[in-house]
Amino acid sequence: MKHPWIVRILQIVLILLIVVAGFGQAVLQLWNWLMPSLFGLPSLTFWQAVGLLGLSWILFGGWRGFPGRSRPWRRGMRDRWERMTPAEREDFRKAMESRCGRRPESPAMEANP
């Protein structure tokens, strides 16, 4: 084949369409089963369900639970925390407490200061 990347792109688009259609249908069925009877809300069409799904992914963080998505800021904070001396860590905790209020101590923080 001359352009195997075209075939790969088409495969990805097809899988994406199937996933969106499946999740959209799931949202449609769950909404139309629960919301009208529980809260008196109107039933949705398929495209309204897909729009609601997209809106929820935008508002609530979308793909957080999927593997492979890196969070560079978290890794950077962990690296920075590990490079701190115990005195710097304590100063940081005190500064955060003064800004955000006292947080209950967790066993993980006790074990790994």
N, C-alpha and C positions, 0 to 999 in steps of 0.2 A: 504494500500500500504506500501511496505517495505521502499522504497526510494522516498519520495515525492520531495526531492530536485532535483533529476534527471529530473523529469517531469518539474519542475520549470525552470531548466537550459535550457531544450529543448524548452520550451515556449519562454524564453527570446531570445534564438538564432534564433528561427523562426521569432519573431517580428523584431529583428535586421536585419535579411535578407530581410524581406519585406520592412522595412524602407529604407535600402540601395538601394534596387532595385527600389523603388519608386523615391527617390531623384536622383538616377543615371539616370533613364528614363527621369525625368524632366530636368536635365542638358543636356542630349542628345538631347531632343526635342528643348529646347530653343537655344542651341548652333547651331544645324543644321538649325534652322529656321532663326536665326539672323546673325551669324558670317560670313557664306559664302557670303551672299548678301551685308552685310554692309562693311566688311573689306577684303573680298576675301580669307578668311581662309578656310582650308579644313574641310570637315565634320568629325565627330567623330564616333567611334564605341561605343557600350555600355560600354565596359571595359575601354576605354579611358575616357569616361564621368565619370565613377565611380572613376578612378584615379584622374581626375581633381577635382572632389568633395572632395576627401580625401586630396589632396594637398591644396585646398582652406581652408579646416577646420584646417589644420596644420598651414598654414601661417597666417590666419586671426582670429584665436582664437577659432574656433570650437563652443563649446557649451555655450558661454557666456550668451546668452539670456534665457537659460533654468532655471526654478526655481529649487531650492534645491542645486545649486552649491554655496558653500560658498567661500567667499574671506577673509580668516583669516587676511591677511595683512591689508585690508581696515578696518576691525573691530578693529584691534590693533591700527591703526593710529587714528581712531575716539576716542578710549578710551584714547590714549595718549594726543590727542588734548583737550579732556574734562578735563583732570587732570591738564593741564597747567594753570598758572595764566595769567591774561591779559598782564602782562609785558613779560612773557615768549612767549606768542603768538606773540606779536609785534616783539620781537627779532627774532623769527623764520621767520616771514614774511620778515623782513629786510634781514636776511641771504639768504632766497630764492630769493629775488629780486636781491641781489648782484650776485648770481650765475646764475639766469635764466632770469633776466630782469624784468621790471615792467609789471605786469599783470593788465588789467582793473578790477576795483572793480565790484563785482557782488552783487546784492541785498541780496543774501543768506549770503554772508560773512559779510555784514553790519549788518544784523539782528541777526546773530549768531556768534559773534566774538570769 
